[in-house]
Amino acid sequence: MSHIKPHDQILRWADERPNHVFLRQIHGRRFHDYTFAEVAEQAQKMVTALARYGA
């Protein structure tokens, strides 16, 4: 049985459907949508920064 890791799935969806909404979050009285591409980009930036600091 193959288990797909969540981060692999996000990257796949960012490639296949970059502009689809991954998360809709409320800020104050307004909603903000985050697309698969935005989430993948931010996650990759965090991983890079953590790796730079040896985490």
N, C-alpha and C positions, 0 to 999 in steps of 0.2 A: 504494500500500500504506500503510495507516494503522498507525502505531506508537503504542501506548498507553504513557505514561510510568508507571513504578512508583508514584510518589506519587499519580497520578490513580486508579490501580487500587486502592490501599489506601483512599483516600477513598470510592470506589464500594462496596467491600466493607464498609467501616465503616457505610455507609448501608444496604446490603442485608442484611448478616448481622453486626450489631454484637457479638453475644455468642459468635460462633464463635472458636475458638482460632486465633490467627495464629502464635504462638510458644510453645513449651514449653521452659523453660530450667531447668537444675538449679542450685540454690543450696544448697551444703552437701550434705545428703542428701535434700533435698526438691525437688520440681518446682514451678515457678511458671508458671502459664499467663497469657499476655497475649492479650486479645481484640483483634479488629480495631478496635473503638471505642477501647480504651485506647491502642493504638499510634498511631492517627490523632490522638488528643487530645494525646499527648506530643509527637508530631512537630510539630503545629501550635504548641504552646507553645515549642518550640525555634526554629522559624522566626520567631515573633514576637519572641523574645528576641534572636536574631541581627539581625533587622531594626532593632530598637531601638538596637543598638550599631553599626549601619552596615555590617554584614557582608554 
